[in-house]
Amino acid sequence: MKPYPLEAPLGQRYTKGNPTNEDHMADVRPFHGVRYNTDRINDLSLVICPPYDVISPSDQEALYKRHPNNVVRLELGQTSPNDSDDDNQYTRAATMFQQWQQDGALVREGQPAYYLVEETFQWNGKPEARFSLWSAVRLEPFDQGMVLPHEHTRPGPKADRLRLLQAAGANFSPVMGLYHDRVGDLSAILKQAAAKAPSATGSATDGLSYRTWVIDDPAITASITNAFADHLLYLADGHHRYETALHYRDVDGPQDAEASRSFAMIALISMDDPGLKLEPYHRVLANLNPQEEAAIDKALAGLPSKGQVNIAGLSAEDAAAKVMAPLRQSEGMTIAVVRGDESLVDLLSLDDGQAAADFEALDSCDPWVLQQNVLEPTLGTKLPGLIDYTHDPAEAISQARQGVIQRAILLRPMPLDIFEDVVRRGHRLPPKSTFFWPKLPTGLVINDLT
């Protein structure tokens, strides 16, 4: 069976042998960030926005109306029927970026700095916080084993991000990167920085609040840089932007190793931070013909049963909570199958006891096993046109009840240690295998590469 058509087969390593380079770790540095002038704009909630790839047209319109300097105008500008090669969303973003700096809405940091960002949010009814360190990280091809990816990319989003990068010469939003801080040296430094008053605060419409500290003391920035010299970095979100930055670095030929475009803005988060949440993307199937629908049901019927959950009479939200509870508690690979408006949801095991030596940690990875053992063998090359993804289980259940989709397959969250093991071994996961939350905001800090 040929794998799902991507840039490389699922499970294929991006290096031969050990994918990590233990002798040469990440090059992490402070940078001259560009930030909103809080003397001019003291409410950052008016000017920040979510990541570009989760902004709907209605969200974009609302962000445009929120403030004339909202960063969505730079990160995801509106198009016009009269757009041309010389006047389009990318060239307008470049012009506005320069104009906002000239007008004083944006100001450049006087000396290189790290930016510590705290995000506070509600999780299961309780307040939580997560810290990220916005840094300039040297761009390295994945086969060097210092910055490790976990998913494949598509050419369309990369072409879009490249046009913006070439026009504006700036990272408006950060890539999300992860690292381990087992010794605790970095957390001690950052905790000391967070004990001071923040440089800026803000909030977003999704209930998140932000505090930002500027760390520009040369002794402290040097200690942070030195501490990261012993760490590998794992890409969590922003693969398209990272690969685009690599292309942008090399598009005009080899660059000076110290040139700004040799680095990308990455928000680094400790895997040991309790505020780091890794949630699943659920699979929804639609447009199945009768034969395909029967084939999927037959494949699912062959999986061992782990019981059923009755969701009769429950709202989609309550039904989702009831179904997700046993999935979250499951120690083995488990899925829940929702069929139309049926009251009973099947809990099925993906564990078949047959480990494939070639794929090691992937055999403990629910999305990969589901795709490899059920979806691909059953639907083959038609799969991309029949599958979609949502991180909201209530949405999946609601769509099934309304007949918008034919089957919803809910997954448990991937344990972070399995994610790390898979990535360290050089494997890439199927599309939409991870949903790291909260999503990082755009606009708190900008990295000017010119």
One Martini backbone bead per residue (centre of mass of N, CA, C, O) as a GRO file, in nm:
protein
  450
    1MET     BB    1   0.092   0.039   0.027
    2LYS     BB    2   0.069   0.352  -0.035
    3PRO     BB    3   0.127   0.642   0.086
    4TYR     BB    4   0.041   0.925   0.173
    5PRO     BB    5   0.057   1.210  -0.023
    6LEU     BB    6   0.367   1.348   0.019
    7GLU     BB    7   0.698   1.441   0.045
    8ALA     BB    8   0.695   1.184   0.234
    9PRO     BB    9   0.683   0.912   0.392
   10LEU     BB   10   0.551   0.778   0.642
   11GLY     BB   11   0.815   0.727   0.879
   12GLN     BB   12   1.029   0.877   0.746
   13ARG     BB   13   1.329   0.981   0.765
   14TYR     BB   14   1.547   1.280   0.763
   15THR     BB   15   1.766   1.070   0.848
   16LYS     BB   16   2.044   0.885   0.903
   17GLY     BB   17   2.006   0.736   1.171
   18ASN     BB   18   2.080   0.964   1.392
   19PRO     BB   19   1.898   1.267   1.401
   20THR     BB   20   2.084   1.365   1.617
   21ASN     BB   21   2.313   1.632   1.734
   22GLU     BB   22   2.512   1.615   2.011
   23ASP     BB   23   2.758   1.825   1.923
   24HIS     BB   24   2.523   2.025   1.789
   25MET     BB   25   2.343   2.276   1.892
   26ALA     BB   26   2.163   2.535   1.954
   27ASP     BB   27   2.134   2.876   1.822
   28VAL     BB   28   2.070   3.117   2.070
   29ARG     BB   29   1.932   3.459   2.058
   30PRO     BB   30   1.922   3.774   2.071
   31PHE     BB   31   1.717   4.067   1.970
   32HIS     BB   32   1.580   4.332   1.772
   33GLY     BB   33   1.294   4.416   1.857
   34VAL     BB   34   0.957   4.483   1.750
   35ARG     BB   35   0.729   4.713   1.909
   36TYR     BB   36   0.481   4.839   2.061
   37ASN     BB   37   0.390   5.155   2.159
   38THR     BB   38   0.271   5.211   2.482
   39ASP     BB   39   0.231   5.525   2.455
   40ARG     BB   40   0.021   5.478   2.212
   41ILE     BB   41  -0.042   5.156   2.284
   42ASN     BB   42  -0.181   5.026   2.585
   43ASP     BB   43  -0.369   4.810   2.421
   44LEU     BB   44  -0.284   4.507   2.286
   45SER     BB   45  -0.565   4.383   2.209
   46LEU     BB   46  -0.594   4.574   1.948
   47VAL     BB   47  -0.313   4.446   1.781
   48ILE     BB   48  -0.344   4.159   1.810
   49CYS     BB   49  -0.321   3.810   1.685
   50PRO     BB   50  -0.359   3.531   1.549
   51PRO     BB   51  -0.276   3.297   1.365
   52TYR     BB   52  -0.314   3.290   1.026
   53ASP     BB   53  -0.436   2.975   1.009
   54VAL     BB   54  -0.704   3.071   1.213
   55ILE     BB   55  -0.817   3.295   1.021
   56SER     BB   56  -1.101   3.416   0.932
   57PRO     BB   57  -1.270   3.635   0.744
   58SER     BB   58  -1.428   3.748   0.990
   59ASP     BB   59  -1.182   3.791   1.169
   60GLN     BB   60  -1.030   3.982   0.983
   61GLU     BB   61  -1.244   4.205   0.982
   62ALA     BB   62  -1.246   4.255   1.290
   63LEU     BB   63  -0.941   4.330   1.311
   64TYR     BB   64  -0.949   4.574   1.125
   65LYS     BB   65  -1.161   4.731   1.315
   66ARG     BB   66  -1.009   4.750   1.588
   67HIS     BB   67  -0.733   4.859   1.437
   68PRO     BB   68  -0.508   5.030   1.227
   69ASN     BB   69  -0.256   4.849   1.384
   70ASN     BB   70  -0.320   4.574   1.323
   71VAL     BB   71  -0.127   4.288   1.250
   72VAL     BB   72  -0.306   4.161   1.027
   73ARG     BB   73  -0.205   4.361   0.799
   74LEU     BB   74   0.069   4.196   0.789
   75GLU     BB   75   0.006   3.879   0.816
   76LEU     BB   76  -0.319   3.912   0.684
   77GLY     BB   77  -0.400   4.057   0.426
   78GLN     BB   78  -0.606   4.198   0.222
   79THR     BB   79  -0.766   4.160  -0.068
   80SER     BB   80  -0.791   4.259  -0.424
   81PRO     BB   81  -0.909   4.285  -0.745
   82ASN     BB   82  -0.654   4.505  -0.802
   83ASP     BB   83  -0.427   4.330  -0.783
   84SER     BB   84  -0.069   4.326  -0.812
   85ASP     BB   85   0.268   4.306  -0.829
   86ASP     BB   86   0.283   4.612  -0.688
   87ASP     BB   87  -0.021   4.560  -0.552
   88ASN     BB   88  -0.054   4.393  -0.242
   89GLN     BB   89  -0.061   4.232   0.052
   90TYR     BB   90   0.256   4.237   0.069
   91THR     BB   91   0.330   4.529  -0.006
   92ARG     BB   92   0.147   4.658   0.207
   93ALA     BB   93   0.289   4.538   0.452
   94ALA     BB   94   0.564   4.667   0.402
   95THR     BB   95   0.470   4.962   0.409
   96MET     BB   96   0.339   4.959   0.693
   97PHE     BB   97   0.584   4.872   0.855
   98GLN     BB   98   0.746   5.129   0.794
   99GLN     BB   99   0.533   5.343   0.875
  100TRP     BB  100   0.496   5.260   1.175
  101GLN     BB  101   0.787   5.330   1.250
  102GLN     BB  102   0.784   5.628   1.160
  103ASP     BB  103   0.523   5.696   1.352
  104GLY     BB  104   0.567   5.516   1.636
  105ALA     BB  105   0.403   5.245   1.676
  106LEU     BB  106   0.685   5.127   1.622
  107VAL     BB  107   0.968   4.982   1.804
  108ARG     BB  108   1.309   4.951   1.846
  109GLU     BB  109   1.538   4.793   2.002
  110GLY     BB  110   1.839   4.904   2.135
  111GLN     BB  111   1.895   4.601   2.226
  112PRO     BB  112   1.948   4.296   2.269
  113ALA     BB  113   1.676   4.051   2.321
  114TYR     BB  114   1.469   3.889   2.529
  115TYR     BB  115   1.125   3.738   2.536
  116LEU     BB  116   0.906   3.710   2.798
  117VAL     BB  117   0.607   3.503   2.793
  118GLU     BB  118   0.289   3.519   2.948
  119GLU     BB  119   0.021   3.282   2.962
  120THR     BB  120  -0.318   3.312   3.054
  121PHE     BB  121  -0.565   3.055   3.150
  122GLN     BB  122  -0.828   2.832   3.102
  123TRP     BB  123  -0.843   2.492   3.257
  124ASN     BB  124  -1.089   2.322   3.359
  125GLY     BB  125  -1.160   2.590   3.545
  126LYS     BB  126  -0.849   2.668   3.560
  127PRO     BB  127  -0.572   2.838   3.620
  128GLU     BB  128  -0.311   2.910   3.381
  129ALA     BB  129   0.043   2.885   3.274
  130ARG     BB  130   0.275   3.009   3.014
  131PHE     BB  131   0.609   2.997   2.888
  132SER     BB  132   0.802   3.211   2.662
  133LEU     BB  133   1.100   3.242   2.448
  134TRP     BB  134   1.188   3.499   2.247
  135SER     BB  135   1.393   3.417   1.963
  136ALA     BB  136   1.698   3.374   1.793
  137VAL     BB  137   1.735   3.113   1.548
  138ARG     BB  138   1.926   2.916   1.389
  139LEU     BB  139   1.919   2.798   1.079
  140GLU     BB  140   1.844   2.448   1.015
  141PRO     BB  141   1.859   2.176   0.873
  142PHE     BB  142   1.715   1.881   0.956
  143ASP     BB  143   1.977   1.696   0.893
  144GLN     BB  144   2.141   1.819   1.148
  145GLY     BB  145   1.980   1.765   1.433
  146MET     BB  146   1.874   2.045   1.601
  147VAL     BB  147   1.604   2.078   1.436
  148LEU     BB  148   1.288   1.920   1.494
  149PRO     BB  149   1.046   1.765   1.324
  150HIS     BB  150   0.681   1.630   1.277
  151GLU     BB  151   0.598   1.747   0.989
  152HIS     BB  152   0.458   1.814   0.700
  153THR     BB  153   0.445   2.004   0.402
  154ARG     BB  154   0.309   2.262   0.191
  155PRO     BB  155   0.339   2.469  -0.081
  156GLY     BB  156   0.125   2.692  -0.046
  157PRO     BB  157   0.199   2.822   0.233
  158LYS     BB  158   0.497   2.877   0.155
  159ALA     BB  159   0.444   3.077  -0.075
  160ASP     BB  160   0.299   3.286   0.096
  161ARG     BB  161   0.525   3.336   0.311
  162LEU     BB  162   0.745   3.418   0.108
  163ARG     BB  163   0.617   3.675  -0.005
  164LEU     BB  164   0.615   3.820   0.267
  165LEU     BB  165   0.918   3.799   0.335
  166GLN     BB  166   1.025   3.941   0.076
  167ALA     BB  167   0.870   4.212   0.121
  168ALA     BB  168   0.922   4.269   0.450
  169GLY     BB  169   1.154   4.134   0.622
  170ALA     BB  170   0.971   3.958   0.844
  171ASN     BB  171   0.874   3.836   1.165
  172PHE     BB  172   0.545   3.845   1.289
  173SER     BB  173   0.567   3.542   1.376
  174PRO     BB  174   0.607   3.265   1.570
  175VAL     BB  175   0.763   2.992   1.628
  176MET     BB  176   0.722   2.675   1.780
  177GLY     BB  177   0.931   2.565   2.050
  178LEU     BB  178   1.106   2.291   2.207
  179TYR     BB  179   1.233   2.197   2.539
  180HIS     BB  180   1.461   2.075   2.778
  181ASP     BB  181   1.474   2.135   3.157
  182ARG     BB  182   1.599   1.928   3.373
  183VAL     BB  183   1.796   2.107   3.547
  184GLY     BB  184   1.684   2.430   3.557
  185ASP     BB  185   1.854   2.676   3.450
  186LEU     BB  186   1.646   2.835   3.281
  187SER     BB  187   1.414   2.865   3.486
  188ALA     BB  188   1.574   3.036   3.687
  189ILE     BB  189   1.622   3.279   3.504
  190LEU     BB  190   1.320   3.336   3.428
  191LYS     BB  191   1.209   3.369   3.715
  192GLN     BB  192   1.373   3.622   3.776
  193ALA     BB  193   1.253   3.798   3.549
  194ALA     BB  194   0.941   3.760   3.649
  195ALA     BB  195   0.977   3.932   3.922
  196LYS     BB  196   0.930   4.163   3.753
  197ALA     BB  197   0.809   4.404   3.583
  198PRO     BB  198   0.641   4.436   3.313
  199SER     BB  199   0.649   4.585   2.989
  200ALA     BB  200   0.379   4.424   2.903
  201THR     BB  201   0.022   4.407   2.828
  202GLY     BB  202  -0.253   4.169   2.754
  203SER     BB  203  -0.526   4.061   2.537
  204ALA     BB  204  -0.783   3.834   2.429
  205THR     BB  205  -1.085   3.705   2.303
  206ASP     BB  206  -1.008   3.399   2.427
  207GLY     BB  207  -0.900   3.474   2.742
  208LEU     BB  208  -0.620   3.568   2.710
  209SER     BB  209  -0.315   3.660   2.879
  210TYR     BB  210  -0.040   3.904   2.880
  211ARG     BB  211   0.319   3.899   2.952
  212THR     BB  212   0.615   4.115   2.915
  213TRP     BB  213   0.971   4.061   2.907
  214VAL     BB  214   1.275   4.238   2.895
  215ILE     BB  215   1.593   4.084   2.812
  216ASP     BB  216   1.906   4.297   2.815
  217ASP     BB  217   2.115   4.182   2.988
  218PRO     BB  218   2.417   4.068   2.893
  219ALA     BB  219   2.460   3.849   3.111
  220ILE     BB  220   2.185   3.706   3.077
  221THR     BB  221   2.186   3.650   2.772
  222ALA     BB  222   2.444   3.478   2.782
  223SER     BB  223   2.332   3.256   2.971
  224ILE     BB  224   2.110   3.164   2.781
  225THR     BB  225   2.277   3.091   2.536
  226ASN     BB  226   2.453   2.881   2.684
  227ALA     BB  227   2.225   2.693   2.778
  228PHE     BB  228   2.124   2.616   2.477
  229ALA     BB  229   2.386   2.457   2.381
  230ASP     BB  230   2.242   2.177   2.527
  231HIS     BB  231   2.000   2.188   2.309
  232LEU     BB  232   1.721   2.074   2.172
  233LEU     BB  233   1.482   2.126   1.905
  234TYR     BB  234   1.121   2.137   1.875
  235LEU     BB  235   0.875   2.139   1.655
  236ALA     BB  236   0.528   2.238   1.697
  237ASP     BB  237   0.490   2.520   1.534
  238GLY     BB  238   0.568   2.635   1.201
  239HIS     BB  239   0.690   2.476   0.953
  240HIS     BB  240   0.640   2.667   0.714
  241ARG     BB  241   0.804   2.908   0.828
  242TYR     BB  242   1.072   2.764   0.858
  243GLU     BB  243   1.113   2.671   0.563
  244THR     BB  244   1.088   2.954   0.446
  245ALA     BB  245   1.334   3.075   0.592
  246LEU     BB  246   1.539   2.893   0.456
  247HIS     BB  247   1.482   2.990   0.169
  248TYR     BB  248   1.532   3.292   0.219
  249ARG     BB  249   1.828   3.265   0.300
  250ASP     BB  250   1.907   3.116  -0.003
  251VAL     BB  251   1.788   3.271  -0.258
  252ASP     BB  252   2.075   3.460  -0.283
  253GLY     BB  253   2.250   3.269  -0.154
  254PRO     BB  254   2.494   3.270   0.041
  255GLN     BB  255   2.527   3.357   0.379
  256ASP     BB  256   2.593   3.519   0.636
  257ALA     BB  257   2.601   3.376   0.945
  258GLU     BB  258   2.514   3.676   1.081
  259ALA     BB  259   2.270   3.717   0.943
  260SER     BB  260   1.941   3.773   0.998
  261ARG     BB  261   1.838   3.545   0.787
  262SER     BB  262   1.982   3.308   0.969
  263PHE     BB  263   1.721   3.371   1.136
  264ALA     BB  264   1.451   3.291   1.368
  265MET     BB  265   1.152   3.334   1.525
  266ILE     BB  266   1.134   3.168   1.847
  267ALA     BB  267   0.920   3.012   2.073
  268LEU     BB  268   1.031   2.890   2.380
  269ILE     BB  269   0.932   2.574   2.534
  270SER     BB  270   0.894   2.386   2.798
  271MET     BB  271   0.814   2.054   2.854
  272ASP     BB  272   0.788   2.120   3.180
  273ASP     BB  273   0.547   2.292   3.133
  274PRO     BB  274   0.224   2.279   3.260
  275GLY     BB  275   0.103   2.485   3.025
  276LEU     BB  276   0.149   2.261   2.823
  277LYS     BB  277  -0.071   2.170   2.554
  278LEU     BB  278  -0.170   1.843   2.421
  279GLU     BB  279  -0.381   1.796   2.158
  280PRO     BB  280  -0.613   1.667   1.947
  281TYR     BB  281  -0.696   1.553   1.632
  282HIS     BB  282  -0.983   1.490   1.461
  283ARG     BB  283  -1.161   1.262   1.259
  284VAL     BB  284  -1.341   1.331   0.950
  285LEU     BB  285  -1.597   1.176   0.747
  286ALA     BB  286  -1.676   1.235   0.397
  287ASN     BB  287  -1.813   1.134   0.095
  288LEU     BB  288  -1.901   0.848   0.119
  289ASN     BB  289  -1.958   0.571  -0.020
  290PRO     BB  290  -2.107   0.277   0.044
  291GLN     BB  291  -1.841   0.112   0.019
  292GLU     BB  292  -1.664   0.290   0.205
  293GLU     BB  293  -1.841   0.277   0.454
  294ALA     BB  294  -1.828  -0.031   0.485
  295ALA     BB  295  -1.517  -0.053   0.503
  296ILE     BB  296  -1.479   0.112   0.758
  297ASP     BB  297  -1.661  -0.056   0.944
  298LYS     BB  298  -1.499  -0.318   0.909
  299ALA     BB  299  -1.230  -0.214   1.018
  300LEU     BB  300  -1.341  -0.127   1.298
  301ALA     BB  301  -1.462  -0.409   1.379
  302GLY     BB  302  -1.159  -0.536   1.404
  303LEU     BB  303  -1.144  -0.395   1.667
  304PRO     BB  304  -1.107  -0.381   1.986
  305SER     BB  305  -1.314  -0.361   2.251
  306LYS     BB  306  -1.384  -0.090   2.522
  307GLY     BB  307  -1.671  -0.011   2.470
  308GLN     BB  308  -1.931   0.227   2.569
  309VAL     BB  309  -2.101   0.545   2.499
  310ASN     BB  310  -2.371   0.729   2.626
  311ILE     BB  311  -2.531   1.027   2.443
  312ALA     BB  312  -2.811   1.052   2.514
  313GLY     BB  313  -2.945   1.381   2.541
  314LEU     BB  314  -2.688   1.531   2.476
  315SER     BB  315  -2.493   1.759   2.425
  316ALA     BB  316  -2.218   1.809   2.249
  317GLU     BB  317  -2.045   1.899   2.491
  318ASP     BB  318  -2.125   1.667   2.689
  319ALA     BB  319  -2.052   1.436   2.501
  320ALA     BB  320  -1.754   1.504   2.471
  321ALA     BB  321  -1.680   1.479   2.771
  322LYS     BB  322  -1.769   1.179   2.801
  323VAL     BB  323  -1.578   1.062   2.578
  324MET     BB  324  -1.297   1.189   2.664
  325ALA     BB  325  -1.249   1.068   2.942
  326PRO     BB  326  -1.152   0.774   2.860
  327LEU     BB  327  -0.932   0.870   2.666
  328ARG     BB  328  -0.755   1.023   2.878
  329GLN     BB  329  -0.729   0.754   3.067
  330SER     BB  330  -0.586   0.602   2.861
  331GLU     BB  331  -0.294   0.391   2.812
  332GLY     BB  332  -0.395   0.319   2.542
  333MET     BB  333  -0.485   0.290   2.224
  334THR     BB  334  -0.769   0.509   2.159
  335ILE     BB  335  -1.098   0.519   2.015
  336ALA     BB  336  -1.382   0.712   1.891
  337VAL     BB  337  -1.703   0.630   1.740
  338VAL     BB  338  -1.909   0.833   1.535
  339ARG     BB  339  -2.258   0.773   1.424
  340GLY     BB  340  -2.423   1.006   1.367
  341ASP     BB  341  -2.722   0.974   1.582
  342GLU     BB  342  -2.604   0.782   1.765
  343SER     BB  343  -2.584   0.694   2.109
  344LEU     BB  344  -2.344   0.500   2.055
  345VAL     BB  345  -2.000   0.487   2.146
  346ASP     BB  346  -1.712   0.352   2.031
  347LEU     BB  347  -1.451   0.177   2.192
  348LEU     BB  348  -1.119   0.143   2.053
  349SER     BB  349  -0.842  -0.052   1.981
  350LEU     BB  350  -0.500  -0.011   1.843
  351ASP     BB  351  -0.389  -0.259   1.980
  352ASP     BB  352  -0.206  -0.552   1.830
  353GLY     BB  353   0.096  -0.648   1.929
  354GLN     BB  354   0.246  -0.540   1.649
  355ALA     BB  355   0.558  -0.456   1.608
  356ALA     BB  356   0.747  -0.234   1.407
  357ALA     BB  357   1.079  -0.201   1.378
  358ASP     BB  358   1.091   0.046   1.170
  359PHE     BB  359   0.892   0.241   1.382
  360GLU     BB  360   0.877   0.212   1.674
  361ALA     BB  361   0.727   0.474   1.825
  362LEU     BB  362   0.482   0.473   1.620
  363ASP     BB  363   0.336   0.222   1.768
  364SER     BB  364   0.237   0.459   1.998
  365CYS     BB  365   0.082   0.628   1.767
  366ASP     BB  366  -0.233   0.689   1.698
  367PRO     BB  367  -0.240   0.837   1.417
  368TRP     BB  368  -0.055   0.634   1.271
  369VAL     BB  369  -0.208   0.369   1.320
  370LEU     BB  370  -0.475   0.457   1.199
  371GLN     BB  371  -0.364   0.514   0.916
  372GLN     BB  372  -0.202   0.245   0.860
  373ASN     BB  373  -0.447   0.026   0.953
  374VAL     BB  374  -0.717   0.184   0.831
  375LEU     BB  375  -0.731   0.425   0.625
  376GLU     BB  376  -0.538   0.345   0.397
  377PRO     BB  377  -0.632   0.048   0.331
  378THR     BB  378  -0.934   0.150   0.270
  379LEU     BB  379  -0.892   0.445   0.093
  380GLY     BB  380  -0.628   0.539   0.006
  381THR     BB  381  -0.603   0.792  -0.235
  382LYS     BB  382  -0.890   0.915  -0.127
  383LEU     BB  383  -0.845   1.031   0.157
  384PRO     BB  384  -0.798   1.347   0.123
  385GLY     BB  385  -1.115   1.383   0.017
  386LEU     BB  386  -1.250   1.246   0.305
  387ILE     BB  387  -1.081   1.421   0.506
  388ASP     BB  388  -1.086   1.577   0.830
  389TYR     BB  389  -1.026   1.839   1.088
  390THR     BB  390  -1.056   1.857   1.458
  391HIS     BB  391  -1.019   1.988   1.798
  392ASP     BB  392  -1.341   1.961   1.830
  393PRO     BB  393  -1.554   1.728   1.954
  394ALA     BB  394  -1.827   1.877   1.939
  395GLU     BB  395  -1.818   1.934   1.638
  396ALA     BB  396  -1.808   1.640   1.544
  397ILE     BB  397  -2.077   1.552   1.673
  398SER     BB  398  -2.257   1.762   1.538
  399GLN     BB  399  -2.197   1.679   1.244
  400ALA     BB  400  -2.303   1.391   1.272
  401ARG     BB  401  -2.596   1.461   1.356
  402GLN     BB  402  -2.639   1.646   1.083
  403GLY     BB  403  -2.484   1.491   0.833
  404VAL     BB  404  -2.208   1.621   0.738
  405ILE     BB  405  -2.104   1.353   0.846
  406GLN     BB  406  -2.031   0.999   0.893
  407ARG     BB  407  -1.752   1.010   1.060
  408ALA     BB  408  -1.610   1.006   1.393
  409ILE     BB  409  -1.268   1.023   1.514
  410LEU     BB  410  -1.157   1.001   1.833
  411LEU     BB  411  -0.883   1.120   2.022
  412ARG     BB  412  -0.621   1.113   2.212
  413PRO     BB  413  -0.380   1.244   2.367
  414MET     BB  414  -0.052   1.287   2.320
  415PRO     BB  415   0.207   1.193   2.466
  416LEU     BB  416   0.495   1.370   2.513
  417ASP     BB  417   0.698   1.128   2.511
  418ILE     BB  418   0.613   1.023   2.234
  419PHE     BB  419   0.670   1.270   2.071
  420GLU     BB  420   0.973   1.283   2.138
  421ASP     BB  421   1.053   1.000   2.038
  422VAL     BB  422   0.968   1.031   1.744
  423VAL     BB  423   1.142   1.284   1.676
  424ARG     BB  424   1.425   1.177   1.761
  425ARG     BB  425   1.402   0.938   1.535
  426GLY     BB  426   1.292   1.099   1.260
  427HIS     BB  427   0.988   1.125   1.252
  428ARG     BB  428   0.673   1.162   1.087
  429LEU     BB  429   0.357   1.270   1.095
  430PRO     BB  430   0.058   1.295   1.038
  431PRO     BB  431  -0.175   1.489   0.975
  432LYS     BB  432  -0.291   1.630   1.240
  433SER     BB  433  -0.155   1.524   1.541
  434THR     BB  434  -0.128   1.821   1.667
  435PHE     BB  435  -0.240   2.046   1.951
  436PHE     BB  436  -0.112   2.326   2.053
  437TRP     BB  437  -0.171   2.482   2.380
  438PRO     BB  438  -0.157   2.773   2.323
  439LYS     BB  439  -0.160   2.997   2.090
  440LEU     BB  440   0.037   3.215   1.949
  441PRO     BB  441   0.081   3.535   1.923
  442THR     BB  442   0.054   3.820   1.716
  443GLY     BB  443   0.267   4.120   1.790
  444LEU     BB  444   0.451   4.137   2.041
  445VAL     BB  445   0.684   4.048   1.835
  446ILE     BB  446   0.931   4.158   1.595
  447ASN     BB  447   1.143   4.043   1.320
  448ASP     BB  448   1.389   4.226   1.173
  449LEU     BB  449   1.584   4.139   0.868
  450THR     BB  450   1.715   4.422   0.745
   0.00000   0.00000   0.00000
